Amino acid sequence: MSKYSEKWHTVKTTEKVYRYKPYVPRGAAMYQMKFIHKTPIKKGTYLKLRSPGTHYAWQIKCGGHYWAILRNDARWFKNVR
């Protein structure tokens, strides 16, 4: 998976990571985005992942919502075919 891939990839987590919900306060700009609802993701979980390369490093799709993973490295997942 390339660093700035807009395509969704199926990956499997190799360690415990945390997901955050991106939140922009009313009347604020995108650069003032905050991250709320810290939720753990267990090791071995399959996710749909992409790297938008805009405001945060990784974005996942879960339950019809978009969540952020605030990690700069790619050691926490491996690609699944």
N, C-alpha and C positions, 0 to 999 in steps of 0.2 A: 504494500500500500504506500503510495507516495505521500509526501508530507502535506501537500495541498490538493487532496483528492476530493472533488465534489460528489463523486459517486458514493453510494452506500455500500459498505462491505460487511460481510458477516465475520465476526471475530469471536474468540473465546478468551475470557480473562484468565491470566496466569497468577494473579494475586488479588487481594482485597483492595478495591478502589472505592472512591466516593463520587456520587453524582450530585450535581447542584442544579437548581432551576434558575435560569437567567431571568432577571427581573429589572425592568426599567421603570423607575418611579414616574408618576404622572408629571408631565411638564419637563422631564429631564431629557437629555440627549443620550444617544447610544453609548458614548464613551463614559457615561456615568452609570453604566449597568452594574447591578449588584447581583450576587449569587446567594440564594436562600434555599432552605429545605435540604440540608446535607443528609444524604441517604447512602448507606453502604451497599455495595454490590459484592456478592460472594465470589470466591475463586471458582472457575469452571463455568461461569454463566455465559451464554451466547448472546451477543448484542449486534445490532445494526449500527455501524459506526462510520463517520466521515470526518474529514479534517477541513473545515471551511477556511481556516487561516485568516480570520478577520479579527474577532475580539477575544477568542479563547482557542485553545489548541484542538480539542476533540468535542464532537457533538454526537449524541446517541439518540435513537428513537425508541421510546418505550411507552406502550399504552396510548399511542396517539399524541404524545407530548414530546417535546424536544428538551433534552437535558445536556448539561455541560460536564465534562470531566477536566478538571484543572491540573493537568499534568503536561509537562513539556516533552517528556520522553515517550518512547513507544515500547518500553519493556514490560508493560502490564498486560499486553494482549498478544495473541498470535492469530494469523489469518487462518480461515477455515474455508475449504472449497465445497 
